[in-house]
Structures are given as C-alpha cells and as structure tokens.
Amino acid sequence: MEPLTLWLRKNALADIRSIRMWYRKIDPSLEARFMKALNEALDRLQAYPFAYQVLYRNTRRISLKRFPYAVFYVIKPSKI
C-alpha cells in the first residue's frame, strides 16, 4: 500500500508556527527539538495511519514525544 498524502490545515500550520516562535524565544534548541518530535510523529502517522485509536467519529490522535502536544487527524480515501 502506498503512503497516503499528508495534508495540514491552515489552522494547524498557524498553531505550529506559534508554538515554534514560543519555543524559539525560550531557547532555539527547544524549537529544533519540537520540530524533530513533530516530524517524527507525522512520519509515524503517515507510515501507520490506522495504528492510533479513534477518539471521536473518525478522528484519531498521535501524541508528540517529550512535548505536551498531539496531532489530531482523519483518514480520507487518498489523504490524511
């Protein structure tokens, strides 16, 4: 099975931008670690989209390691 395309909503991108700026103000290395954790979570999500529990209707969640954030997602026929 070919990996599904990962699509991020505008609100999600705005949230990521805001979180990055907040961590950058504290310590630039925190921003880098946050982005690494986010990218790892998105890679896991794309590789194993059905591995995470359905929370409500078709919405699933994957948590970031070492950061208090999660990615909520829905699997569609050709995209996540």
N, CA, C and O of each residue as an XYZ file, in Angstrom:
320
protein
N       0.838     -1.183      0.000
C       0.000      0.000      0.000
C       0.886      1.251      0.000
O       1.812      1.369      0.803
N       0.594      2.159     -0.891
C       1.350      3.412     -0.986
C       0.920      4.362      0.129
O      -0.262      4.421      0.469
N       1.883      5.116      0.711
C       1.516      6.039      1.792
C       0.515      7.087      1.319
O       0.573      7.565      0.186
N      -0.398      7.428      2.216
C      -1.375      8.472      1.922
C      -0.706      9.837      2.016
O       0.257     10.013      2.763
N      -1.210     10.786      1.267
C      -0.691     12.146      1.307
C      -1.074     12.804      2.622
O      -2.220     12.708      3.062
N      -0.131     13.459      3.235
C      -0.380     14.164      4.493
C      -0.726     15.609      4.168
O       0.032     16.293      3.480
N      -1.868     16.073      4.661
C      -2.351     17.417      4.368
C      -2.617     18.118      5.694
O      -3.345     17.596      6.539
N      -2.028     19.298      5.880
C      -2.217     20.057      7.116
C      -3.123     21.254      6.851
O      -2.942     21.978      5.872
N      -4.094     21.454      7.730
C      -4.997     22.598      7.605
C      -4.269     23.893      7.942
O      -3.235     23.887      8.610
N      -4.825     24.998      7.468
C      -4.234     26.312      7.742
C      -4.144     26.572      9.242
O      -3.148     27.118      9.716
N      -5.170     26.187      9.991
C      -5.158     26.392     11.444
C      -4.041     25.592     12.107
O      -3.410     26.065     13.052
N      -3.800     24.391     11.615
C      -2.722     23.565     12.164
C      -1.369     24.201     11.884
O      -0.502     24.243     12.756
N      -1.193     24.699     10.660
C       0.067     25.366     10.316
C       0.277     26.616     11.164
O       1.400     26.903     11.576
N      -0.791     27.356     11.425
C      -0.692     28.547     12.282
C      -0.325     28.151     13.702
O       0.484     28.823     14.341
N      -0.909     27.067     14.205
C      -0.571     26.585     15.549
C       0.899     26.192     15.628
O       1.588     26.538     16.588
N       1.374     25.475     14.629
C       2.777     25.050     14.604
C       3.702     26.258     14.588
O       4.701     26.295     15.307
N       3.369     27.235     13.774
C       4.171     28.465     13.698
C       4.221     29.168     15.063
O       5.281     29.620     15.497
N       3.083     29.252     15.720
C       3.006     29.901     17.033
C       3.825     29.147     18.088
O       4.536     29.764     18.880
N       3.725     27.846     18.095
C       4.478     27.025     19.042
C       5.975     27.166     18.797
O       6.758     27.300     19.737
N       6.364     27.135     17.525
C       7.789     27.296     17.184
C       8.326     28.626     17.685
O       9.412     28.671     18.264
N       7.587     29.710     17.476
C       8.035     31.034     17.917
C       8.167     31.077     19.438
O       9.110     31.667     19.966
N       7.223     30.453     20.140
C       7.252     30.448     21.599
C       8.498     29.722     22.103
O       9.204     30.221     22.980
N       8.763     28.535     21.540
C       9.950     27.782     21.947
C      11.237     28.503     21.548
O      12.219     28.469     22.289
N      11.241     29.152     20.390
C      12.424     29.883     19.931
C      12.780     31.006     20.899
O      13.959     31.268     21.136
N      11.763     31.677     21.465
C      12.009     32.755     22.428
C      12.663     32.213     23.696
O      13.509     32.877     24.296
N      12.273     31.017     24.098
C      12.846     30.410     25.299
C      14.270     29.934     25.027
O      15.201     30.259     25.764
N      14.419     29.155     23.950
C      15.724     28.584     23.595
C      15.619     28.016     22.178
O      14.786     27.142     21.936
N      16.430     28.482     21.246
C      16.349     27.987     19.870
C      16.492     26.465     19.752
O      15.935     25.862     18.834
N      17.221     25.853     20.660
C      17.355     24.399     20.582
C      16.031     23.703     20.918
O      15.779     22.593     20.450
N      15.190     24.353     21.725
C      13.862     23.792     22.011
C      12.999     23.775     20.753
O      12.258     22.822     20.509
N      13.102     24.830     19.965
C      12.355     24.868     18.710
C      12.785     23.708     17.817
O      11.942     23.033     17.226
N      14.070     23.478     17.718
C      14.580     22.382     16.886
C      14.106     21.032     17.408
O      13.733     20.159     16.625
N      14.120     20.855     18.724
C      13.661     19.583     19.304
C      12.159     19.388     19.090
O      11.699     18.276     18.831
N      11.396     20.487     19.203
C       9.955     20.399     18.947
C       9.701     19.972     17.501
O       8.892     19.079     17.248
N      10.389     20.607     16.558
C      10.191     20.274     15.150
C      10.601     18.834     14.846
O       9.970     18.164     14.029
N      11.652     18.365     15.502
C      12.065     16.974     15.315
C      10.972     16.032     15.825
O      10.637     15.052     15.159
N      10.417     16.325     17.004
C       9.354     15.492     17.574
C       8.106     15.528     16.689
O       7.463     14.499     16.482
N       7.767     16.701     16.171
C       6.603     16.820     15.294
C       6.816     16.025     14.009
O       5.934     15.275     13.590
N       7.971     16.184     13.389
C       8.249     15.457     12.146
C       8.267     13.949     12.359
O       7.808     13.196     11.500
N       8.793     13.503     13.494
C       8.775     12.067     13.797
C       7.342     11.566     13.945
O       7.003     10.492     13.446
N       6.504     12.340     14.627
C       5.096     11.952     14.792
C       4.394     11.904     13.436
O       3.641     10.969     13.163
N       4.630     12.893     12.595
C       3.999     12.908     11.272
C       4.494     11.755     10.404
O       3.723     11.188      9.629
N       5.763     11.407     10.528
C       6.292     10.246      9.789
C       5.627      8.956     10.261
O       5.244      8.119      9.445
N       5.487      8.792     11.601
C       4.814      7.598     12.137
C       3.363      7.551     11.685
O       2.856      6.496     11.304
N       2.707      8.687     11.729
C       1.306      8.783     11.318
C       1.152      8.381      9.855
O       0.241      7.627      9.513
N       2.024      8.871      9.001
C       1.931      8.553      7.576
C       2.264      7.079      7.302
O       1.667      6.461      6.421
N       3.199      6.529      8.045
C       3.580      5.127      7.852
C       2.517      4.167      8.388
O       2.280      3.113      7.799
N       1.876      4.530      9.505
C       0.903      3.656     10.166
C      -0.351      4.439     10.551
O      -0.629      4.590     11.740
N      -1.106      4.936      9.591
C      -2.241      5.804      9.915
C      -3.339      5.129     10.738
O      -4.048      5.806     11.481
N      -3.490      3.827     10.621
C      -4.556      3.126     11.343
C      -4.102      2.615     12.709
O      -4.882      1.972     13.412
N      -2.869      2.885     13.092
C      -2.322      2.362     14.343
C      -2.834      3.108     15.578
O      -2.693      2.623     16.700
N      -3.417      4.264     15.374
C      -3.811      5.087     16.513
C      -5.318      5.057     16.698
O      -6.083      5.002     15.735
N      -5.717      5.093     17.946
C      -7.106      4.903     18.351
C      -8.027      6.005     17.835
O      -7.652      7.177     17.794
N      -9.236      5.611     17.445
C     -10.279      6.572     17.084
C     -10.818      7.159     18.384
O     -11.216      6.425     19.288
N     -10.828      8.481     18.470
C     -11.319      9.154     19.670
C     -12.778      9.559     19.546
O     -13.564      9.372     20.475
N     -13.135     10.112     18.400
C     -14.496     10.580     18.179
C     -14.779     10.483     16.688
O     -14.042     11.028     15.866
N     -15.840      9.792     16.357
C     -16.177      9.530     14.956
C     -14.953      8.980     14.236
O     -14.506      7.882     14.564
N     -14.403      9.693     13.280
C     -13.228      9.199     12.552
C     -11.941      9.910     12.945
O     -10.913      9.740     12.289
N     -11.986     10.693     13.995
C     -10.818     11.467     14.409
C      -9.902     10.634     15.294
O     -10.339     10.004     16.257
N      -8.633     10.647     14.946
C      -7.607      9.926     15.696
C      -6.586     10.915     16.235
O      -6.574     12.083     15.847
N      -5.719     10.434     17.145
C      -4.712     11.316     17.744
C      -3.388     10.586     17.886
O      -3.335      9.412     18.251
N      -2.313     11.320     17.586
C      -0.959     10.840     17.856
C      -0.273     11.917     18.692
O      -0.282     13.093     18.328
N       0.314     11.517     19.801
C       0.980     12.462     20.697
C       2.444     12.621     20.327
O       3.083     11.687     19.843
N       2.959     13.803     20.560
C       4.381     14.061     20.334
C       5.166     13.551     21.534
O       4.709     13.650     22.673
N       6.334     13.013     21.276
C       7.196     12.556     22.368
C       7.858     13.765     23.025
O       8.377     14.644     22.336
N       7.839     13.807     24.334
C       8.501     14.830     25.160
C       7.923     16.237     25.045
O       8.509     17.178     25.578
N       6.801     16.405     24.370
C       6.154     17.712     24.279
C       4.663     17.534     24.539
O       4.091     16.509     24.169
N       4.029     18.519     25.170
C       2.610     18.371     25.538
C       1.652     18.704     24.388
O       0.707     19.473     24.568
N       1.894     18.133     23.228
C       1.056     18.397     22.060
C       0.698     17.092     21.379
O       1.365     16.072     21.550
N      -0.375     17.151     20.601
C      -0.817     15.995     19.827
C      -1.306     16.471     18.469
O      -1.691     17.627     18.298
N      -1.283     15.555     17.508
C      -1.819     15.817     16.182
C      -3.112     15.022     16.073
O      -3.122     13.805     16.258
N      -4.193     15.715     15.774
C      -5.486     15.071     15.552
C      -5.661     14.966     14.045
O      -5.368     15.911     13.313
N      -6.141     13.812     13.582
C      -6.248     13.603     12.141
C      -7.408     12.694     11.765
O      -7.935     11.935     12.578
N      -7.778     12.806     10.500
C      -8.837     11.982      9.912
C      -8.258     11.344      8.655
O      -7.558     11.997      7.882
N      -8.552     10.077      8.459
C      -8.076      9.363      7.276
C      -9.171      9.416      6.211
O     -10.299      8.975      6.433
N      -8.816      9.956      5.068
C      -9.720     10.017      3.904
C      -9.218      8.998      2.885
O      -8.139      8.435      3.069
N      -9.980      8.745      1.808
C      -9.545      7.740      0.822
C      -8.140      7.980      0.248
O      -7.408      7.018      0.018
N      -7.754      9.225      0.016
C      -6.448      9.454     -0.612
C      -5.531     10.352      0.205
O      -4.427     10.665     -0.241
N      -5.958     10.771      1.381
C      -5.115     11.668      2.176
C      -5.418     11.537      3.664
O      -6.443     10.993      4.073
N      -4.482     12.057      4.455
C      -4.650     12.115      5.905
C      -4.797     13.576      6.268
O      -4.954     13.907      7.444
